[in-house]
Amino acid sequence: MLAAVAAAYAVALAIVLFWPSHVDGEGGFVRFDPVLDALAALGVPAWASYPWVEFAANTALFVPLGVLWAAAGTLRLVRAASAALIGAGVSIVAELGQRVLTDERTTDARDVVANTLGSALGALATVLVLRALSAGSSARRSGSRPAPPSPGRARSRRPRAPARGA
């Protein structure tokens, strides 16, 4: 199941990264204008403009990479730490590919930073959620049955109370 999700994400990511024009510009399929209008209507200061929304979108785009990377292995903490490197590597390759393979796309170091941050945040969130689930599962398991006796010690038997009326 995880492999199928990873494959679907890889295809979607490749489409976004190698779309012939900016995905949020003319010929693209994402519009930030409604988000910017909503932010302005909510009274968000003007500094939260297009560059910040684009940075947040680039970060969100790479969160699934971190989630999938951290969830794929047993050494989750190691995978979480390496997710930033994987995200940076994929992002750098994508930026170079956009420069070489497309005429209308531009490369931007801020994209690499945002993508790296997204993959790191996705992996960290995954590790924290899986640890919390594991701790909850362990607590439920340990509360459902008595602990086994300590090795090398026999269980002490309590004397039975005499029956009433005897």
Buried (B, 14 or more C-beta within 10 A) or exposed (E): EEEEEBEEBBEEBEEBBEBEBBBBEEEBEEEBEEBBEEBEEEEEEEEBBEEEBBBBBBBEBBBBBBBBBBBEEEEBEEBBBBBBEBBBBBBBEBBEBBEEEBEEBEBBEEBBBBBBBBBBBBBBBBBEEEEEEEEEEEEEEEEEEEEEEEEEEEEEEEEEEEEEEE
